[in-house]
Amino acid sequence: MANDLTAQGPPSLLRIRGAMKSFPGVRALNDVDLTLGYNEVVGLVGENGAGKSTLMKLLSGIYKPDGGEFFLEERPFEPMSPRHAQELGISIIHQELNLMPDLTVAQNIFIGREPHRFGVQSDKRLNAMTTELLDRLGLALDPTWLISELSVAQQQMAEIAKALSYEARVLIMDEPTAALNDNEVDTLFGIVRRFVSPTTGVIYISHRIQELSRIVDRVTVLRDGENVGERNMAETTDGEIISMMVGRKLTGKERPPAVKVQGETVLAVKGLSTAKLLRDVTFEARAGEILGFAGLMGAGRTELARAIIGADPKTAGTISVHGSEVTINSPADASRLGIGYLSEDRKKLGVLVERNVRENIALPSLSSFVRGLTVNTGLMDVAAHKYIESLRIKTPSTTQDLGNLSGGNQQKVAIAKWLLRDCDVLIFDEPTRGIDVGAKEEIYALLNELVAEGKAIIAISSELPEVLRIAHRIAVMSDGRLTTIIPNSEATQEKLMEYATNATTEAATA
């Protein structure tokens, strides 16, 4: 049983005792306790599959518990559905965004609660309500923008506004900063501080351990579905929390190992431009190294990746693979040429959540499993098991529906499918988004193994420490342009930020 610091304290806003939840082949939660006080932010941390999201889904009425007691303001609490939970004062911002792309920001925020005049929906009033809410929260969004036209970070802000549009007393935030840059994180923390009051509280789930001390009062740690401890943030360290999470000591160098020999240029991009953003981008990706891409949100990093794989049309420039100029009009063309792409938007472009683990891993390589007129599922199983073991994917079987896995384990499956495809060039856009600290080190080790095999890896990350941790050379983008490429040995966070925030361009020859 966890060391509960508040069991004998003042009345709680929310109290969970002995929560239990199982799925076929998996015990997701086992006798878990959690307490949230008034005017408090409680952090909830743990590796992927530890049970964090499952516990929050019990609170928000998505799942029904198999056992345990739930109290809201010391009264029994049994939400029958997400809408019922909202009516009772529980709002949740899920790790996977839940917005309708063809509707506007305003329509998404107030869906089902639109104002009407004489029986007709009043768009003018709807937009005015949304503007008032966005202004109060300090969010730079236009109520009339379509969700499909927003960046992932902007969609996250719309999701936050939607959650806070209800009269919530308990706000649950599941990885709210995963898609945000430093300035946007500051904005989010300001929103949280304004929300927390003597009548409200926040449960804050995050893999970014270093940010907990900025916003959290207490932290509860889950491991393998059990509560393994609770700490006051003022009385603990990041290292202690990480040790509780993973149950093992993490060792990792601060910088990547040096490239022994400069490898062949596998991918060469010259003068690449697009209609909306990219302007004359030129660089080379070499065998046996990781080329990191840094920059602020909207700098063009993801747009560059999409242009390379043919997801977005280019207006100028050339792309060469192994020294030969190629034409890439679609991601399928890129895959045939040995270029794999892991999207930052896992749910939309990375995996098929309605299909099982085995099928997701095998999808880009499906032709290699065809024997005659049938697909050899036995061979698919063997291949899937290899990556389930090497990436420590938590799943009861290869036939488990991907939608039943945690977000971090879904991310690992998305990585596994491109590892199986054995591409010469791997473009990873936010490869560790939604992945816990222990799994991050495993992904970093895997990347080093791949470059040792001669792969050329392009790693896009919004976290400067991560870019410095993994990349041999670092390219920085600003306003659709490549401002510099520098060796890791010459890079600092300050220098990278300097190039990310101005248009001064160095010769990209590092």
N, C-alpha and C positions, 0 to 999 in steps of 0.2 A: 504494500500500500504506500502511496506517495506521502512524503513529508508535507502535510497540509499546514501552511503557515496561518491560514485564516479560519480554520475550523471552529476555533473558540472566540473568533473576533466579532465585530459588529454585524448587523443584518446584511446579507449579500444581495446584490442585484440579480445574480445568476449563480446557481449551485447545481453541480452534477455529481451524483454519487453512484459508483459501481456500474458505469455504462458498459453494455455488452452489445456486440454486433458481429455476426458471422455471415459470410457469403460461401457459395459452394467451394469447398476445399480451402477456405481461408478464414482464420479468426482475426477479424480486422480490429476489434476492440475487446479488451479483457479487463473488466473491473477498473475502469478509468474514472478518476475524480478530477473535477475542475471547478474553481470558484472565481467569480468576477465580482469585485466590489463596486460601489458607486464611485464615480469620479476617478476611474482607474482604467489603465490600458494594460492588459495581460497578454504577454507573448506566448504563442504556442509553437514549439519547434520540434523537429524530428526529421529523420531521413525519409526519403520517399517510401511510401507504403507503411509508415509508422502509425497511421490512423488519424492524422490531423483532419484531412478533408472529410473522412467518414464521420468523425465526431461533429463537425460543423453541419453536415447534412442531416444528422439527427436533430440538431437544434433548429434547423430551418424547415423541418417538416418534409424533407425530401425522402429520407429513410425513416423507418420505424425501428426503434431499439428492440433488441431481444431481451434486455434486462436493464435494471438500473432505475434511479430516481432523478427527476429533473424538476427544479424549482426556479420560478421567476418571481423575484421580490418576495421570496419565502412562501410562495403559493405553488402547488403542483402545476406543472407545465407540460402539456401534451399536444404539440402542434400536429394537426391532421394533414396539413398541406403547406406549401410555401406561402400561399396567400393567407392562410390562417396564422402562420408564424408572423407575417408582416403585420397583421391586424393586432396581434398580441405585443408587438413592439420589437420584433427581431428582424433585422435587415442584414443580408449577406451579399458580399461582393465576391463572386467565385473566381478561382484561378483561371478557368476557361470562360471567356466573355460570352454573355448571353444576350446579344443584341440582334435586332432584325435589320439586315444590311440595306434593304430597300426602303426603309422608313427614315425620317429625319431624326435629328437629335431630340427635338421636342416630342415627337410621336413615340420614341422609345422610352423616354423618361416617364411620360404620363400615360402610357398605354393602358387602356381599360379605365382610365380616370379623366378622359378628355372633357373639357368644359363644353357645354351646349347652350345654345340660345334659341328658344322657340323650337326645340327638338332637333336642331341642326348643330353639328360640331363647329365650334368657333375657333378657327385656326389663329385668328388675331389674338384671342385671349390665351390660347395654348402657348403661342410663341412669347407672349408677354410674361406668362407664369414661368416659363423656362428661363427667359432672360433674367428675371428677378432672382431665381434660384442660382443660376450660373454666376451672376454678379456677387451674390452673397458668399458663394464658395470660392470666388476668385479664379474661376475657370474660363480660359480664353476659347470658348466655343460659340458657334453661331447656331441658334435653334433650328435654322432651316437647312443646315448641312445634312446631306445623306450620310448615314453611318458607313456605307461602302466606300465613301471618298475620304474617310479619315485614316490616319496612321493608327497603328496598334496602341500607341501611347494616348492618342486623342480618344480612341474608343474606350480605353480604361478610364479616362476622366468622365466620359459620358456614363459609364457603368457606376462610378462613384456617385455622380449626381442623381442617378436613378434611385440608388439605395437610400440616399439622404433625403429624397423627396418625400419619403414616408416619415411618419412621426415615430422614428425608431428610438428605443431606449438602449438596446444592445445592438451595436454595429460589429459585424464579423467581416474581417478583411483577409482574404486568402491570397497571399503573394501580391499585394497591391502595387508594389514598386518594380515588379519584374520587367515591365516594358518602359520604365520611366528613366529619364536622365537625371543628373544631380539637381538641376533647377526644378524639375517637375516633382522630384521627391521632396524638396523643401516645401513646395506648394501643398503637396499631399499632407505632410506633417502639420502644416498650419491648419488644414481642414480638420484633422484629427483633434488637435488641441482645442479648436473652437467648439467641436462637437462634445467633447468630454465635459461633464458637469456633475453636480451633486445628484442628478437624477439619471445619468447615462453612463455607459462604459463601452469599452472596445476590446474585442478579442482580435489579436493581430498575429497572423501566421506569416512567417518569412523564413527563407533560407539565407538571407543576407544577415548573418549574425552580427556583423559590425554596425548595422544600423539600429539594433535593438536598444542599445544604451541611449539613443537619441529620443526614443518615443515610448519605451515600455517601462512600467513600474515593477512588474514581476514577470517571471518566465516559467512556464511549465514545459517539461520535456517528455515526449513520448518516444518509445522505442519498441518496435515489433508489437504494436497494439496495446502497450502497457505504459502507465505513468511511472517514470523512473526517477522523478524528482522535481522539485520546485525551488526557485531561488529568487531573492530580491535582487534586482539588477544592480543596485548600488553596492551589493556585497558579493558579487561574483565577477568572473572574467569570461571573455570570449572562449578562451581555451578550456575552461571548466565546462561551459555549455556544450562545446563541440565534443568533448570527451564523453559527456553524458549521452549525447545524441548517437554517437557511432559505436561506443563501447570499445574503442580501440584508439591507439595513438596514430595521428596522421603525420606523415613525413613528406615534405615536398619542397623542392628547391624554389627559390624566389624567381629565378630566371631559367629559361630553357637551356638544355645542353647545347653547346656550340655545334654548328654544322661543320663536319670534318672536311668535306669537299664540296665546292660549289657545283650543284647538279645541273643537268640539262634544263633548258627552258621548255617546260611542258605546255604552258599556256601563255600566249603573248597577246595583249590587248593594246591597240594603237588608235588614238584619236576617237575613242568611243563617245558618242553623243546621242541624246534622246530628245524628243520634242519638249518634254516637261522640265527636265532638270539637268541631266548629265552634260558636261561640256568638256570635250577633248581630253578624255581620261586615257592615260597610257601607263602600262605597267607590265611586268613579267612575273609569272609564278614558276618557281624552279622545283625540280625533283628533290626530295629529301629536305624540305624546309616548310615551315609554316609562315605564311605572309599574313600578318594581322591587319585588319582595317578598323581604324578608330574614327570618331567624329561625333558631333552632337546629333540629336534627333533631327531628321530632315536633311542631313548633309548629303545623302545620296548613296549610302553604303548598300542598302537593300536594293535600291533601284539599279545600281551597278550589277549586282548579282543577277537580278531578273533579266537585265539586258543581255548579259553573257549567255544565259541559258535559253534565250529566245522567248521568255515569258512576256517581255515588253519589247516593242520594235525599236531598233536603233535608227537614227537619221544619218549617222556618219560613223566612220571608223571600220577597223578590221579586227578579226579574231583568228588567231592561228593556234593549232594544236600540233605539237611535235614538229614545228617548223613549217607546216602547211596551212595556208589560209583556208578557212572553212566557212560554210554557210549554216547558221543555226537559226531556224525559224520557230522552234518549239522546244520545250523541255525534253520531248522524246528524241529530237535530233541531238541535243546535248548529251543525253544518256548514251546514245549509240556511239558518240564520239569519245566516251569515257569521262564525261563530266557529270558528277552527282551534286545535287543541291538539297540541303536541309533548310527548309524555310523557317523564319522566325515565327510564323503563324502556324503552329503545329496542328491545331484543330481544323483549320480551313484547308491547309495545303500539305501538311506533313504526314498525316495518317488517316486511315479509315476506321473511325471508332466503332462502327457497326460490324466490322469484320474481326476475325480472331488474330491472335499474335502471330501465328505461323503464316497466315496469308499476308499480313502487313509486311513482315520481314522479306518474304519471297517475291512480292509484287514486281519490283523492277527487274528481277531475274527470272520471271515466271517461265520463259521459254526454255530455260535450262532444266526444268523439272518435267517437261512434257515428254512422255514416252508413248509413241504412237498417237492414239486419239485421246489419251487420258493424262491426267496430271498425277505424278508419283508423289503422293502425300507423305510417304515414308521418307523419301529424300528431303522433302521440305522440313519434316520434323527434325531430321539430323542437323540440317543447316540452322534451323531456329534454335535448337538446344545449344549449339556452339555459342551463339551470341547471348542467349539467356544467361549462360554461365559466365562468359567473359565480361559482360556488362552488368552482371548482378541484377538482372531484371526480375522483379518480384512478381511472379505469376504462378498459379497452381499447375498450369499446363500450357502447352502450345496452342490449344484450342479455346483458351479463355478469350471471351470478347474483349477487345482492347478498351472499350468504354468502361469496363469494370476495374481497370488499372488506374493507379494514381497518375497525376499529370506528369510527374518526373519519370515514371516508368514508361509512359507513352512516348516521352522524348527519347528515351533509350532505344525503344523499338524503331523510331524514326531514323536514328543514327545507324542501327543495325542493318536496315534494308540497303543502305548505301555501302556499308562495309561488305556485305554479301555480293553486291554488284561488282565489286573490285574495280572501281573507277581509278583512272590515273590522276584526275583532278577532283578534289572534294571541296565544295564550298559550303561551309557551316555558318549559317546566320544565327547568332546567339546560341551556340551549341550547348550551353549549360543553363539556359533559362529554365527555371522551375526544377532544377536539380540541386540536391542538398550538398553540403560541403564535403562529405565523404565520397559521394559519387563524382563530384567535380574532379577530385584528385585522380579517380579512376579514368575519367574521360581524358584528362590531361596526359596520363600515362599512355592511354590508347593512342592519342594523337602522335606522341613521340614514337610509338611502335610503328605507326603507319608511315611516318616520314623516314624512319630507319629502313623501311621496305622500299623507299623510293617514290612514295606518293608526293604530290604537290598539294598542299592544303591552304585554302584561303579561309581564315577565321574572322568573322565579323562579330564584334562585341561592343556593347555600350558601357562595359565596365573596364576602365583603364587598368586597374590592377590585374585583371584577367589577361588583357592584351600583353602586358609586360610579362606575365607569368608564362605565356605559351608561345609567343611569336618570335621568330628569328629576325625578321624585318617587320617594320610597322609602317603602313601607309595611312595617312591622315587625310580625311576629306572635309571640305567646307563648301557649302552652297553649290554642290554638284561638281566641284573641281577637286582634283587630287593636289593637295598643297605640298606634300613632301613624302618621301619614303626614307626612313632612317634605320640603321642597324639597332637592334635591341640594346646593345652595349652603350649607345649614345642617348637612349631615350629615358625620359623621366615623365611622371604624370604632368608636371608643370609645363614641360616642353611640348608634350602632345596636346595639352589643352590650348597652348598658345597658337599652334597651327590649326586647331579645330575652330578657333574663334576669330580668325582673320583670314584674309584672302591672299596673304603673302605666299608665293609659290616658290619652292626650291626645285632645282633640277632633280627629278625622281630617278636617280642613278645608283642609289645605295645597293 
